[in-house]
Amino acid sequence: MDLAKVMSKGQVTIPINIRKKLNLKEGDKVVFIEKDGYMVIANSAMLALEQVQNAFESEAERLDLKSKEDVVNLVKEVRKERFEEKKEKKQ
């Protein structure tokens, strides 16, 4: 367990081993999340990335994407559709 002291302006120095575990560097932002009556601190960039991954996972399930090849094929299909749309607009 690590301890940090709250200074007069509400500032706290996050202990080095916690910064390492959260992969925090100078200038990074942290987010405070209330969970089960406790406050949890997290690296905001990593939390955002995790949320995006979860959203994509749901979308992948919806689109029945099961492999890297499925994703590549979908991207090719969308690019082809976009190309055709642009081609039609020029005519």
PDB file of N, CA, C and O in Angstrom:
ATOM      1  N   MET A   1       0.849  -1.169   0.000  1.00  0.00           N
ATOM      2  CA  MET A   1       0.000   0.000   0.000  1.00  0.00           C
ATOM      3  C   MET A   1       0.891   1.228   0.000  1.00  0.00           C
ATOM      4  O   MET A   1       1.892   1.283   0.715  1.00  0.00           O
ATOM      5  N   ASP A   2       0.521   2.211  -0.808  1.00  0.00           N
ATOM      6  CA  ASP A   2       1.277   3.452  -0.876  1.00  0.00           C
ATOM      7  C   ASP A   2       0.462   4.591  -0.292  1.00  0.00           C
ATOM      8  O   ASP A   2      -0.769   4.558  -0.278  1.00  0.00           O
ATOM      9  N   LEU A   3       1.171   5.593   0.188  1.00  0.00           N
ATOM     10  CA  LEU A   3       0.539   6.733   0.821  1.00  0.00           C
ATOM     11  C   LEU A   3       1.000   8.006   0.133  1.00  0.00           C
ATOM     12  O   LEU A   3       2.152   8.108  -0.287  1.00  0.00           O
ATOM     13  N   ALA A   4       0.102   8.975   0.018  1.00  0.00           N
ATOM     14  CA  ALA A   4       0.451  10.277  -0.538  1.00  0.00           C
ATOM     15  C   ALA A   4      -0.228  11.339   0.315  1.00  0.00           C
ATOM     16  O   ALA A   4      -1.327  11.127   0.829  1.00  0.00           O
ATOM     17  N   LYS A   5       0.424  12.464   0.460  1.00  0.00           N
ATOM     18  CA  LYS A   5      -0.093  13.550   1.285  1.00  0.00           C
ATOM     19  C   LYS A   5      -0.762  14.590   0.395  1.00  0.00           C
ATOM     20  O   LYS A   5      -0.221  14.957  -0.648  1.00  0.00           O
ATOM     21  N   VAL A   6      -1.929  15.062   0.801  1.00  0.00           N
ATOM     22  CA  VAL A   6      -2.632  16.113   0.074  1.00  0.00           C
ATOM     23  C   VAL A   6      -2.083  17.446   0.569  1.00  0.00           C
ATOM     24  O   VAL A   6      -2.070  17.723   1.769  1.00  0.00           O
ATOM     25  N   MET A   7      -1.627  18.271  -0.382  1.00  0.00           N
ATOM     26  CA  MET A   7      -1.061  19.580  -0.042  1.00  0.00           C
ATOM     27  C   MET A   7      -2.183  20.618   0.077  1.00  0.00           C
ATOM     28  O   MET A   7      -3.343  20.306  -0.191  1.00  0.00           O
ATOM     29  N   SER A   8      -1.847  21.836   0.472  1.00  0.00           N
ATOM     30  CA  SER A   8      -2.844  22.874   0.756  1.00  0.00           C
ATOM     31  C   SER A   8      -3.722  23.207  -0.455  1.00  0.00           C
ATOM     32  O   SER A   8      -4.876  23.595  -0.278  1.00  0.00           O
ATOM     33  N   LYS A   9      -3.208  23.065  -1.665  1.00  0.00           N
ATOM     34  CA  LYS A   9      -3.986  23.364  -2.869  1.00  0.00           C
ATOM     35  C   LYS A   9      -4.607  22.106  -3.480  1.00  0.00           C
ATOM     36  O   LYS A   9      -5.074  22.134  -4.618  1.00  0.00           O
ATOM     37  N   GLY A  10      -4.613  21.009  -2.729  1.00  0.00           N
ATOM     38  CA  GLY A  10      -5.222  19.776  -3.200  1.00  0.00           C
ATOM     39  C   GLY A  10      -4.305  18.925  -4.058  1.00  0.00           C
ATOM     40  O   GLY A  10      -4.740  17.910  -4.603  1.00  0.00           O
ATOM     41  N   GLN A  11      -3.059  19.310  -4.188  1.00  0.00           N
ATOM     42  CA  GLN A  11      -2.117  18.546  -5.016  1.00  0.00           C
ATOM     43  C   GLN A  11      -1.602  17.314  -4.270  1.00  0.00           C
ATOM     44  O   GLN A  11      -1.417  17.319  -3.053  1.00  0.00           O
ATOM     45  N   VAL A  12      -1.383  16.264  -5.055  1.00  0.00           N
ATOM     46  CA  VAL A  12      -0.865  15.012  -4.512  1.00  0.00           C
ATOM     47  C   VAL A  12       0.238  14.529  -5.442  1.00  0.00           C
ATOM     48  O   VAL A  12       0.090  14.577  -6.663  1.00  0.00           O
ATOM     49  N   THR A  13       1.331  14.068  -4.874  1.00  0.00           N
ATOM     50  CA  THR A  13       2.366  13.433  -5.674  1.00  0.00           C
ATOM     51  C   THR A  13       2.070  11.940  -5.700  1.00  0.00           C
ATOM     52  O   THR A  13       1.990  11.286  -4.661  1.00  0.00           O
ATOM     53  N   ILE A  14       1.911  11.421  -6.903  1.00  0.00           N
ATOM     54  CA  ILE A  14       1.615   9.991  -7.054  1.00  0.00           C
ATOM     55  C   ILE A  14       2.932   9.232  -6.894  1.00  0.00           C
ATOM     56  O   ILE A  14       3.898   9.516  -7.603  1.00  0.00           O
ATOM     57  N   PRO A  15       2.979   8.278  -5.980  1.00  0.00           N
ATOM     58  CA  PRO A  15       4.222   7.527  -5.754  1.00  0.00           C
ATOM     59  C   PRO A  15       4.728   6.869  -7.048  1.00  0.00           C
ATOM     60  O   PRO A  15       3.941   6.466  -7.905  1.00  0.00           O
ATOM     61  N   ILE A  16       6.038   6.774  -7.163  1.00  0.00           N
ATOM     62  CA  ILE A  16       6.704   6.289  -8.373  1.00  0.00           C
ATOM     63  C   ILE A  16       6.212   4.911  -8.801  1.00  0.00           C
ATOM     64  O   ILE A  16       5.979   4.687  -9.989  1.00  0.00           O
ATOM     65  N   ASN A  17       6.048   3.980  -7.854  1.00  0.00           N
ATOM     66  CA  ASN A  17       5.626   2.630  -8.254  1.00  0.00           C
ATOM     67  C   ASN A  17       4.188   2.634  -8.794  1.00  0.00           C
ATOM     68  O   ASN A  17       3.846   1.807  -9.639  1.00  0.00           O
ATOM     69  N   ILE A  18       3.350   3.553  -8.316  1.00  0.00           N
ATOM     70  CA  ILE A  18       1.987   3.680  -8.849  1.00  0.00           C
ATOM     71  C   ILE A  18       2.057   4.293 -10.250  1.00  0.00           C
ATOM     72  O   ILE A  18       1.351   3.847 -11.154  1.00  0.00           O
ATOM     73  N   ARG A  19       2.905   5.312 -10.436  1.00  0.00           N
ATOM     74  CA  ARG A  19       3.080   5.917 -11.773  1.00  0.00           C
ATOM     75  C   ARG A  19       3.568   4.880 -12.774  1.00  0.00           C
ATOM     76  O   ARG A  19       3.123   4.865 -13.922  1.00  0.00           O
ATOM     77  N   LYS A  20       4.468   4.024 -12.350  1.00  0.00           N
ATOM     78  CA  LYS A  20       4.961   2.966 -13.251  1.00  0.00           C
ATOM     79  C   LYS A  20       3.852   1.985 -13.602  1.00  0.00           C
ATOM     80  O   LYS A  20       3.701   1.614 -14.766  1.00  0.00           O
ATOM     81  N   LYS A  21       3.076   1.563 -12.611  1.00  0.00           N
ATOM     82  CA  LYS A  21       1.989   0.606 -12.857  1.00  0.00           C
ATOM     83  C   LYS A  21       0.937   1.195 -13.797  1.00  0.00           C
ATOM     84  O   LYS A  21       0.358   0.481 -14.615  1.00  0.00           O
ATOM     85  N   LEU A  22       0.693   2.516 -13.674  1.00  0.00           N
ATOM     86  CA  LEU A  22      -0.293   3.175 -14.529  1.00  0.00           C
ATOM     87  C   LEU A  22       0.322   3.695 -15.826  1.00  0.00           C
ATOM     88  O   LEU A  22      -0.366   4.278 -16.664  1.00  0.00           O
ATOM     89  N   ASN A  23       1.628   3.476 -15.977  1.00  0.00           N
ATOM     90  CA  ASN A  23       2.357   3.957 -17.157  1.00  0.00           C
ATOM     91  C   ASN A  23       2.157   5.464 -17.351  1.00  0.00           C
ATOM     92  O   ASN A  23       1.882   5.928 -18.458  1.00  0.00           O
ATOM     93  N   LEU A  24       2.300   6.215 -16.261  1.00  0.00           N
ATOM     94  CA  LEU A  24       2.118   7.668 -16.298  1.00  0.00           C
ATOM     95  C   LEU A  24       3.449   8.368 -16.530  1.00  0.00           C
ATOM     96  O   LEU A  24       4.464   8.048 -15.913  1.00  0.00           O
ATOM     97  N   LYS A  25       3.409   9.318 -17.425  1.00  0.00           N
ATOM     98  CA  LYS A  25       4.568  10.152 -17.722  1.00  0.00           C
ATOM     99  C   LYS A  25       4.193  11.606 -17.417  1.00  0.00           C
ATOM    100  O   LYS A  25       3.018  11.922 -17.234  1.00  0.00           O
ATOM    101  N   GLU A  26       5.171  12.465 -17.365  1.00  0.00           N
ATOM    102  CA  GLU A  26       4.913  13.885 -17.112  1.00  0.00           C
ATOM    103  C   GLU A  26       3.923  14.431 -18.143  1.00  0.00           C
ATOM    104  O   GLU A  26       4.086  14.219 -19.344  1.00  0.00           O
ATOM    105  N   GLY A  27       2.909  15.124 -17.669  1.00  0.00           N
ATOM    106  CA  GLY A  27       1.914  15.717 -18.553  1.00  0.00           C
ATOM    107  C   GLY A  27       0.700  14.837 -18.797  1.00  0.00           C
ATOM    108  O   GLY A  27      -0.314  15.314 -19.305  1.00  0.00           O
ATOM    109  N   ASP A  28       0.787  13.545 -18.440  1.00  0.00           N
ATOM    110  CA  ASP A  28      -0.362  12.655 -18.596  1.00  0.00           C
ATOM    111  C   ASP A  28      -1.476  13.079 -17.646  1.00  0.00           C
ATOM    112  O   ASP A  28      -1.232  13.734 -16.633  1.00  0.00           O
ATOM    113  N   LYS A  29      -2.683  12.699 -17.985  1.00  0.00           N
ATOM    114  CA  LYS A  29      -3.831  12.989 -17.144  1.00  0.00           C
ATOM    115  C   LYS A  29      -4.335  11.704 -16.513  1.00  0.00           C
ATOM    116  O   LYS A  29      -4.222  10.617 -17.079  1.00  0.00           O
ATOM    117  N   VAL A  30      -4.893  11.863 -15.320  1.00  0.00           N
ATOM    118  CA  VAL A  30      -5.489  10.729 -14.632  1.00  0.00           C
ATOM    119  C   VAL A  30      -6.974  11.008 -14.461  1.00  0.00           C
ATOM    120  O   VAL A  30      -7.419  12.156 -14.488  1.00  0.00           O
ATOM    121  N   VAL A  31      -7.722   9.939 -14.286  1.00  0.00           N
ATOM    122  CA  VAL A  31      -9.161  10.045 -14.072  1.00  0.00           C
ATOM    123  C   VAL A  31      -9.465   9.359 -12.742  1.00  0.00           C
ATOM    124  O   VAL A  31      -8.851   8.355 -12.383  1.00  0.00           O
ATOM    125  N   PHE A  32     -10.432   9.930 -12.024  1.00  0.00           N
ATOM    126  CA  PHE A  32     -10.865   9.355 -10.760  1.00  0.00           C
ATOM    127  C   PHE A  32     -12.255   8.775 -10.966  1.00  0.00           C
ATOM    128  O   PHE A  32     -13.162   9.465 -11.432  1.00  0.00           O
ATOM    129  N   ILE A  33     -12.417   7.515 -10.621  1.00  0.00           N
ATOM    130  CA  ILE A  33     -13.671   6.801 -10.842  1.00  0.00           C
ATOM    131  C   ILE A  33     -14.181   6.284  -9.505  1.00  0.00           C
ATOM    132  O   ILE A  33     -13.443   5.647  -8.753  1.00  0.00           O
ATOM    133  N   GLU A  34     -15.440   6.560  -9.216  1.00  0.00           N
ATOM    134  CA  GLU A  34     -16.037   6.021  -7.997  1.00  0.00           C
ATOM    135  C   GLU A  34     -16.550   4.616  -8.295  1.00  0.00           C
ATOM    136  O   GLU A  34     -17.322   4.408  -9.230  1.00  0.00           O
ATOM    137  N   LYS A  35     -16.112   3.667  -7.491  1.00  0.00           N
ATOM    138  CA  LYS A  35     -16.487   2.276  -7.716  1.00  0.00           C
ATOM    139  C   LYS A  35     -16.660   1.577  -6.370  1.00  0.00           C
ATOM    140  O   LYS A  35     -15.727   1.496  -5.571  1.00  0.00           O
ATOM    141  N   ASP A  36     -17.854   1.080  -6.141  1.00  0.00           N
ATOM    142  CA  ASP A  36     -18.151   0.337  -4.909  1.00  0.00           C
ATOM    143  C   ASP A  36     -17.750   1.102  -3.647  1.00  0.00           C
ATOM    144  O   ASP A  36     -17.223   0.517  -2.701  1.00  0.00           O
ATOM    145  N   GLY A  37     -18.002   2.404  -3.640  1.00  0.00           N
ATOM    146  CA  GLY A  37     -17.708   3.212  -2.457  1.00  0.00           C
ATOM    147  C   GLY A  37     -16.254   3.645  -2.329  1.00  0.00           C
ATOM    148  O   GLY A  37     -15.884   4.279  -1.341  1.00  0.00           O
ATOM    149  N   TYR A  38     -15.431   3.314  -3.308  1.00  0.00           N
ATOM    150  CA  TYR A  38     -14.020   3.700  -3.302  1.00  0.00           C
ATOM    151  C   TYR A  38     -13.741   4.587  -4.507  1.00  0.00           C
ATOM    152  O   TYR A  38     -14.492   4.582  -5.482  1.00  0.00           O
ATOM    153  N   MET A  39     -12.664   5.342  -4.431  1.00  0.00           N
ATOM    154  CA  MET A  39     -12.209   6.117  -5.581  1.00  0.00           C
ATOM    155  C   MET A  39     -11.027   5.385  -6.189  1.00  0.00           C
ATOM    156  O   MET A  39     -10.090   4.988  -5.497  1.00  0.00           O
ATOM    157  N   VAL A  40     -11.097   5.216  -7.502  1.00  0.00           N
ATOM    158  CA  VAL A  40     -10.051   4.515  -8.241  1.00  0.00           C
ATOM    159  C   VAL A  40      -9.376   5.533  -9.154  1.00  0.00           C
ATOM    160  O   VAL A  40     -10.053   6.348  -9.780  1.00  0.00           O
ATOM    161  N   ILE A  41      -8.064   5.491  -9.231  1.00  0.00           N
ATOM    162  CA  ILE A  41      -7.319   6.367 -10.131  1.00  0.00           C
ATOM    163  C   ILE A  41      -6.857   5.542 -11.329  1.00  0.00           C
ATOM    164  O   ILE A  41      -6.411   4.404 -11.181  1.00  0.00           O
ATOM    165  N   ALA A  42      -6.970   6.133 -12.515  1.00  0.00           N
ATOM    166  CA  ALA A  42      -6.563   5.419 -13.722  1.00  0.00           C
ATOM    167  C   ALA A  42      -5.916   6.397 -14.695  1.00  0.00           C
ATOM    168  O   ALA A  42      -6.190   7.597 -14.667  1.00  0.00           O
ATOM    169  N   ASN A  43      -5.064   5.869 -15.544  1.00  0.00           N
ATOM    170  CA  ASN A  43      -4.471   6.644 -16.637  1.00  0.00           C
ATOM    171  C   ASN A  43      -5.597   6.927 -17.633  1.00  0.00           C
ATOM    172  O   ASN A  43      -6.168   5.994 -18.197  1.00  0.00           O
ATOM    173  N   SER A  44      -5.919   8.194 -17.852  1.00  0.00           N
ATOM    174  CA  SER A  44      -7.080   8.525 -18.686  1.00  0.00           C
ATOM    175  C   SER A  44      -6.906   8.052 -20.122  1.00  0.00           C
ATOM    176  O   SER A  44      -7.880   7.633 -20.748  1.00  0.00           O
ATOM    177  N   ALA A  45      -5.695   8.108 -20.659  1.00  0.00           N
ATOM    178  CA  ALA A  45      -5.462   7.654 -22.033  1.00  0.00           C
ATOM    179  C   ALA A  45      -5.678   6.144 -22.150  1.00  0.00           C
ATOM    180  O   ALA A  45      -6.261   5.671 -23.125  1.00  0.00           O
ATOM    181  N   MET A  46      -5.213   5.405 -21.168  1.00  0.00           N
ATOM    182  CA  MET A  46      -5.381   3.952 -21.195  1.00  0.00           C
ATOM    183  C   MET A  46      -6.850   3.579 -21.012  1.00  0.00           C
ATOM    184  O   MET A  46      -7.329   2.624 -21.624  1.00  0.00           O
ATOM    185  N   LEU A  47      -7.560   4.323 -20.179  1.00  0.00           N
ATOM    186  CA  LEU A  47      -8.984   4.065 -19.988  1.00  0.00           C
ATOM    187  C   LEU A  47      -9.744   4.330 -21.288  1.00  0.00           C
ATOM    188  O   LEU A  47     -10.615   3.549 -21.673  1.00  0.00           O
ATOM    189  N   ALA A  48      -9.414   5.427 -21.958  1.00  0.00           N
ATOM    190  CA  ALA A  48     -10.064   5.755 -23.230  1.00  0.00           C
ATOM    191  C   ALA A  48      -9.781   4.665 -24.261  1.00  0.00           C
ATOM    192  O   ALA A  48     -10.685   4.248 -24.985  1.00  0.00           O
ATOM    193  N   LEU A  49      -8.546   4.207 -24.331  1.00  0.00           N
ATOM    194  CA  LEU A  49      -8.185   3.143 -25.267  1.00  0.00           C
ATOM    195  C   LEU A  49      -8.981   1.871 -24.970  1.00  0.00           C
ATOM    196  O   LEU A  49      -9.471   1.212 -25.887  1.00  0.00           O
ATOM    197  N   GLU A  50      -9.104   1.536 -23.705  1.00  0.00           N
ATOM    198  CA  GLU A  50      -9.859   0.347 -23.315  1.00  0.00           C
ATOM    199  C   GLU A  50     -11.330   0.478 -23.725  1.00  0.00           C
ATOM    200  O   GLU A  50     -11.939  -0.486 -24.187  1.00  0.00           O
ATOM    201  N   GLN A  51     -11.891   1.675 -23.554  1.00  0.00           N
ATOM    202  CA  GLN A  51     -13.287   1.895 -23.936  1.00  0.00           C
ATOM    203  C   GLN A  51     -13.464   1.770 -25.447  1.00  0.00           C
ATOM    204  O   GLN A  51     -14.457   1.215 -25.916  1.00  0.00           O
ATOM    205  N   VAL A  52     -12.506   2.284 -26.201  1.00  0.00           N
ATOM    206  CA  VAL A  52     -12.573   2.161 -27.663  1.00  0.00           C
ATOM    207  C   VAL A  52     -12.475   0.697 -28.072  1.00  0.00           C
ATOM    208  O   VAL A  52     -13.225   0.239 -28.933  1.00  0.00           O
ATOM    209  N   GLN A  53     -11.558  -0.033 -27.462  1.00  0.00           N
ATOM    210  CA  GLN A  53     -11.412  -1.451 -27.778  1.00  0.00           C
ATOM    211  C   GLN A  53     -12.708  -2.210 -27.488  1.00  0.00           C
ATOM    212  O   GLN A  53     -13.123  -3.064 -28.271  1.00  0.00           O
ATOM    213  N   ASN A  54     -13.338  -1.895 -26.367  1.00  0.00           N
ATOM    214  CA  ASN A  54     -14.600  -2.562 -26.024  1.00  0.00           C
ATOM    215  C   ASN A  54     -15.683  -2.227 -27.036  1.00  0.00           C
ATOM    216  O   ASN A  54     -16.468  -3.093 -27.423  1.00  0.00           O
ATOM    217  N   ALA A  55     -15.725  -0.969 -27.464  1.00  0.00           N
ATOM    218  CA  ALA A  55     -16.728  -0.562 -28.454  1.00  0.00           C
ATOM    219  C   ALA A  55     -16.497  -1.296 -29.773  1.00  0.00           C
ATOM    220  O   ALA A  55     -17.442  -1.772 -30.402  1.00  0.00           O
ATOM    221  N   PHE A  56     -15.227  -1.385 -30.187  1.00  0.00           N
ATOM    222  CA  PHE A  56     -14.914  -2.085 -31.427  1.00  0.00           C
ATOM    223  C   PHE A  56     -15.212  -3.578 -31.314  1.00  0.00           C
ATOM    224  O   PHE A  56     -15.633  -4.211 -32.282  1.00  0.00           O
ATOM    225  N   GLU A  57     -14.990  -4.126 -30.134  1.00  0.00           N
ATOM    226  CA  GLU A  57     -15.270  -5.553 -29.939  1.00  0.00           C
ATOM    227  C   GLU A  57     -16.759  -5.821 -30.143  1.00  0.00           C
ATOM    228  O   GLU A  57     -17.139  -6.789 -30.801  1.00  0.00           O
ATOM    229  N   SER A  58     -17.590  -4.963 -29.579  1.00  0.00           N
ATOM    230  CA  SER A  58     -19.041  -5.117 -29.761  1.00  0.00           C
ATOM    231  C   SER A  58     -19.416  -4.986 -31.227  1.00  0.00           C
ATOM    232  O   SER A  58     -20.237  -5.744 -31.744  1.00  0.00           O
ATOM    233  N   GLU A  59     -18.806  -4.020 -31.884  1.00  0.00           N
ATOM    234  CA  GLU A  59     -19.088  -3.796 -33.301  1.00  0.00           C
ATOM    235  C   GLU A  59     -18.591  -4.976 -34.131  1.00  0.00           C
ATOM    236  O   GLU A  59     -19.250  -5.376 -35.091  1.00  0.00           O
ATOM    237  N   ALA A  60     -17.459  -5.526 -33.780  1.00  0.00           N
ATOM    238  CA  ALA A  60     -16.920  -6.682 -34.498  1.00  0.00           C
ATOM    239  C   ALA A  60     -17.866  -7.879 -34.370  1.00  0.00           C
ATOM    240  O   ALA A  60     -18.090  -8.616 -35.331  1.00  0.00           O
ATOM    241  N   GLU A  61     -18.410  -8.055 -33.183  1.00  0.00           N
ATOM    242  CA  GLU A  61     -19.372  -9.148 -32.988  1.00  0.00           C
ATOM    243  C   GLU A  61     -20.610  -8.912 -33.848  1.00  0.00           C
ATOM    244  O   GLU A  61     -21.123  -9.834 -34.482  1.00  0.00           O
ATOM    245  N   ARG A  62     -21.087  -7.660 -33.862  1.00  0.00           N
ATOM    246  CA  ARG A  62     -22.276  -7.320 -34.637  1.00  0.00           C
ATOM    247  C   ARG A  62     -22.056  -7.575 -36.124  1.00  0.00           C
ATOM    248  O   ARG A  62     -22.957  -8.040 -36.822  1.00  0.00           O
ATOM    249  N   LEU A  63     -20.855  -7.269 -36.601  1.00  0.00           N
ATOM    250  CA  LEU A  63     -20.532  -7.444 -38.020  1.00  0.00           C
ATOM    251  C   LEU A  63     -19.994  -8.835 -38.342  1.00  0.00           C
ATOM    252  O   LEU A  63     -19.644  -9.120 -39.487  1.00  0.00           O
ATOM    253  N   ASP A  64     -19.930  -9.702 -37.324  1.00  0.00           N
ATOM    254  CA  ASP A  64     -19.437 -11.072 -37.475  1.00  0.00           C
ATOM    255  C   ASP A  64     -17.992 -11.108 -37.986  1.00  0.00           C
ATOM    256  O   ASP A  64     -17.643 -11.917 -38.846  1.00  0.00           O
ATOM    257  N   LEU A  65     -17.161 -10.215 -37.438  1.00  0.00           N
ATOM    258  CA  LEU A  65     -15.741 -10.195 -37.792  1.00  0.00           C
ATOM    259  C   LEU A  65     -15.004 -11.085 -36.799  1.00  0.00           C
ATOM    260  O   LEU A  65     -14.956 -10.801 -35.602  1.00  0.00           O
ATOM    261  N   LYS A  66     -14.435 -12.161 -37.318  1.00  0.00           N
ATOM    262  CA  LYS A  66     -13.802 -13.140 -36.432  1.00  0.00           C
ATOM    263  C   LYS A  66     -12.289 -13.210 -36.583  1.00  0.00           C
ATOM    264  O   LYS A  66     -11.603 -13.786 -35.739  1.00  0.00           O
ATOM    265  N   SER A  67     -11.771 -12.627 -37.654  1.00  0.00           N
ATOM    266  CA  SER A  67     -10.330 -12.715 -37.877  1.00  0.00           C
ATOM    267  C   SER A  67      -9.803 -11.404 -38.459  1.00  0.00           C
ATOM    268  O   SER A  67     -10.558 -10.522 -38.869  1.00  0.00           O
ATOM    269  N   LYS A  68      -8.499 -11.322 -38.474  1.00  0.00           N
ATOM    270  CA  LYS A  68      -7.838 -10.157 -39.067  1.00  0.00           C
ATOM    271  C   LYS A  68      -8.219 -10.045 -40.552  1.00  0.00           C
ATOM    272  O   LYS A  68      -8.427  -8.951 -41.078  1.00  0.00           O
ATOM    273  N   GLU A  69      -8.302 -11.191 -41.196  1.00  0.00           N
ATOM    274  CA  GLU A  69      -8.667 -11.215 -42.619  1.00  0.00           C
ATOM    275  C   GLU A  69     -10.073 -10.656 -42.842  1.00  0.00           C
ATOM    276  O   GLU A  69     -10.315  -9.960 -43.827  1.00  0.00           O
ATOM    277  N   ASP A  70     -10.997 -10.960 -41.930  1.00  0.00           N
ATOM    278  CA  ASP A  70     -12.355 -10.412 -42.033  1.00  0.00           C
ATOM    279  C   ASP A  70     -12.328  -8.884 -41.974  1.00  0.00           C
ATOM    280  O   ASP A  70     -13.046  -8.213 -42.715  1.00  0.00           O
ATOM    281  N   VAL A  71     -11.501  -8.351 -41.092  1.00  0.00           N
ATOM    282  CA  VAL A  71     -11.392  -6.896 -40.944  1.00  0.00           C
ATOM    283  C   VAL A  71     -10.786  -6.287 -42.207  1.00  0.00           C
ATOM    284  O   VAL A  71     -11.281  -5.276 -42.706  1.00  0.00           O
ATOM    285  N   VAL A  72      -9.734  -6.887 -42.718  1.00  0.00           N
ATOM    286  CA  VAL A  72      -9.091  -6.400 -43.940  1.00  0.00           C
ATOM    287  C   VAL A  72     -10.086  -6.402 -45.097  1.00  0.00           C
ATOM    288  O   VAL A  72     -10.151  -5.439 -45.861  1.00  0.00           O
ATOM    289  N   ASN A  73     -10.853  -7.469 -45.228  1.00  0.00           N
ATOM    290  CA  ASN A  73     -11.846  -7.554 -46.297  1.00  0.00           C
ATOM    291  C   ASN A  73     -12.931  -6.491 -46.150  1.00  0.00           C
ATOM    292  O   ASN A  73     -13.386  -5.920 -47.141  1.00  0.00           O
ATOM    293  N   LEU A  74     -13.343  -6.228 -44.917  1.00  0.00           N
ATOM    294  CA  LEU A  74     -14.343  -5.188 -44.680  1.00  0.00           C
ATOM    295  C   LEU A  74     -13.803  -3.818 -45.074  1.00  0.00           C
ATOM    296  O   LEU A  74     -14.504  -3.027 -45.705  1.00  0.00           O
ATOM    297  N   VAL A  75     -12.568  -3.543 -44.704  1.00  0.00           N
ATOM    298  CA  VAL A  75     -11.944  -2.262 -45.059  1.00  0.00           C
ATOM    299  C   VAL A  75     -11.866  -2.117 -46.572  1.00  0.00           C
ATOM    300  O   VAL A  75     -12.164  -1.049 -47.106  1.00  0.00           O
ATOM    301  N   LYS A  76     -11.473  -3.168 -47.264  1.00  0.00           N
ATOM    302  CA  LYS A  76     -11.409  -3.138 -48.735  1.00  0.00           C
ATOM    303  C   LYS A  76     -12.783  -2.867 -49.335  1.00  0.00           C
ATOM    304  O   LYS A  76     -12.917  -2.086 -50.277  1.00  0.00           O
ATOM    305  N   GLU A  77     -13.789  -3.512 -48.789  1.00  0.00           N
ATOM    306  CA  GLU A  77     -15.159  -3.336 -49.284  1.00  0.00           C
ATOM    307  C   GLU A  77     -15.631  -1.892 -49.091  1.00  0.00           C
ATOM    308  O   GLU A  77     -16.217  -1.299 -49.997  1.00  0.00           O
ATOM    309  N   VAL A  78     -15.375  -1.336 -47.914  1.00  0.00           N
ATOM    310  CA  VAL A  78     -15.781   0.047 -47.632  1.00  0.00           C
ATOM    311  C   VAL A  78     -15.024   1.014 -48.531  1.00  0.00           C
ATOM    312  O   VAL A  78     -15.615   1.960 -49.051  1.00  0.00           O
ATOM    313  N   ARG A  79     -13.740   0.795 -48.721  1.00  0.00           N
ATOM    314  CA  ARG A  79     -12.952   1.662 -49.614  1.00  0.00           C
ATOM    315  C   ARG A  79     -13.483   1.610 -51.037  1.00  0.00           C
ATOM    316  O   ARG A  79     -13.565   2.634 -51.715  1.00  0.00           O
ATOM    317  N   LYS A  80     -13.841   0.420 -51.484  1.00  0.00           N
ATOM    318  CA  LYS A  80     -14.379   0.264 -52.835  1.00  0.00           C
ATOM    319  C   LYS A  80     -15.695   1.029 -52.968  1.00  0.00           C
ATOM    320  O   LYS A  80     -15.925   1.707 -53.970  1.00  0.00           O
ATOM    321  N   GLU A  81     -16.552   0.918 -51.962  1.00  0.00           N
ATOM    322  CA  GLU A  81     -17.829   1.639 -51.978  1.00  0.00           C
ATOM    323  C   GLU A  81     -17.602   3.150 -52.017  1.00  0.00           C
ATOM    324  O   GLU A  81     -18.271   3.859 -52.768  1.00  0.00           O
ATOM    325  N   ARG A  82     -16.675   3.635 -51.223  1.00  0.00           N
ATOM    326  CA  ARG A  82     -16.359   5.077 -51.185  1.00  0.00           C
ATOM    327  C   ARG A  82     -15.818   5.544 -52.540  1.00  0.00           C
ATOM    328  O   ARG A  82     -16.175   6.616 -53.028  1.00  0.00           O
ATOM    329  N   PHE A  83     -14.961   4.728 -53.132  1.00  0.00           N
ATOM    330  CA  PHE A  83     -14.393   5.054 -54.435  1.00  0.00           C
ATOM    331  C   PHE A  83     -15.498   5.172 -55.473  1.00  0.00           C
ATOM    332  O   PHE A  83     -15.520   6.107 -56.273  1.00  0.00           O
ATOM    333  N   GLU A  84     -16.413   4.212 -55.449  1.00  0.00           N
ATOM    334  CA  GLU A  84     -17.538   4.220 -56.402  1.00  0.00           C
ATOM    335  C   GLU A  84     -18.433   5.442 -56.180  1.00  0.00           C
ATOM    336  O   GLU A  84     -18.899   6.051 -57.143  1.00  0.00           O
ATOM    337  N   GLU A  85     -18.674   5.800 -54.924  1.00  0.00           N
ATOM    338  CA  GLU A  85     -19.496   6.978 -54.613  1.00  0.00           C
ATOM    339  C   GLU A  85     -18.842   8.249 -55.158  1.00  0.00           C
ATOM    340  O   GLU A  85     -19.515   9.085 -55.761  1.00  0.00           O
ATOM    341  N   LYS A  86     -17.546   8.391 -54.948  1.00  0.00           N
ATOM    342  CA  LYS A  86     -16.833   9.572 -55.457  1.00  0.00           C
ATOM    343  C   LYS A  86     -16.846   9.613 -56.981  1.00  0.00           C
ATOM    344  O   LYS A  86     -16.990  10.673 -57.591  1.00  0.00           O
ATOM    345  N   LYS A  87     -16.695   8.454 -57.568  1.00  0.00           N
ATOM    346  CA  LYS A  87     -16.694   8.341 -59.028  1.00  0.00           C
ATOM    347  C   LYS A  87     -18.052   8.785 -59.592  1.00  0.00           C
ATOM    348  O   LYS A  87     -18.105   9.505 -60.589  1.00  0.00           O
ATOM    349  N   GLU A  88     -19.139   8.355 -58.955  1.00  0.00           N
ATOM    350  CA  GLU A  88     -20.494   8.722 -59.389  1.00  0.00           C
ATOM    351  C   GLU A  88     -20.747  10.225 -59.236  1.00  0.00           C
ATOM    352  O   GLU A  88     -21.400  10.829 -60.088  1.00  0.00           O
ATOM    353  N   LYS A  89     -20.241  10.829 -58.169  1.00  0.00           N
ATOM    354  CA  LYS A  89     -20.420  12.256 -57.938  1.00  0.00           C
ATOM    355  C   LYS A  89     -19.726  13.100 -58.995  1.00  0.00           C
ATOM    356  O   LYS A  89     -20.210  14.174 -59.349  1.00  0.00           O
ATOM    357  N   LYS A  90     -18.601  12.624 -59.498  1.00  0.00           N
ATOM    358  CA  LYS A  90     -17.853  13.360 -60.524  1.00  0.00           C
ATOM    359  C   LYS A  90     -18.569  13.345 -61.871  1.00  0.00           C
ATOM    360  O   LYS A  90     -18.349  14.229 -62.700  1.00  0.00           O
ATOM    361  N   GLN A  91     -19.409  12.365 -62.091  1.00  0.00           N
ATOM    362  CA  GLN A  91     -20.088  12.235 -63.401  1.00  0.00           C
ATOM    363  C   GLN A  91     -21.298  13.108 -63.499  1.00  0.00           C
ATOM    364  O   GLN A  91     -21.972  13.114 -64.528  1.00  0.00           O
TER     365      GLN A  91
END
